[in-house]
Amino acid sequence: MRKIIIAGNWKLNKTSQEAIELVNSLNRELVDVTSVDIIVCPPFTALTEVSDVLTDSNIDLGAQNLYWEDSGAFTGEVSAPMLKAVGVRYVIVGHSERRQFFGETNVTVNKRLKSALRHKLIPIVCVGENLQEREANKTFDVIRDHVEGSLAGLSAEEVKGLVIAYEPVWAIGTGKTATSAQAQEVHKFIRGLLARMFSEDVAQAVRIQYGGSVKPENTAELLGQEDIDGALVGGASLKADSFSAIVKNSVSVTTK
Ligand code: 13P
């Protein structure tokens, strides 16, 4: 059984004060929703304040990245123990924006992932092709490369507990959502890969989110697909009304 998981990736948005206001509204709007896992991923600077507001909330806290060393001379980085200490439970790893703008590779994604798992953070591992790759019919090759490279050396037990987010780069922030059929096709492919790499049991346990222009209007259709277990939401997670509507529209889907 896979519980639906909706996460908001706030990216480079929200000061601490703005973050507190947003999370206060979400707490009010979503207080009754228990059938769906709800996560917000503010920037590092707002984690502590948001964590305080989320005490006793059904909304969980996630971070947008982490470094793989626990401490040391790594100026500007933040480690898993630091995230744990402020109440973070989930962490996004390998987002396409990190791959595109900050030199992230499968090798560095893998290191971050291992550090997150070592410290009992739940990773949300992002994979996805860009437009050029899709148009060149390389989608499945890219996804295979991202999944195999990111998860290299992990045990079946470790993989079982993580979340994968399929985010086609061409659908991120463009308003251009993958059709539910396009998304389902890739989600099914990822689940098949997991079955081959680990076991059918692992493949059935891993939750695979879709990300890329998710909005209240397309949530139910996307989540209605057999292998789509949730959403990683960017732009629409920055406003309480749209993020709440996405969560509420996912409630009818229940578990898979
Ligand atoms: P948008 O929902 O703004 O397209 O962003 C998706 C995303 O990148 C979430 O991580």
Residues whose N, C-alpha, C, O or C-beta is under 5 A from the ligand:
A	BS01	13P	N9 A171 I172 G173 T174 G211 G212 S213 V214 L232 V233 G234 G235 A236
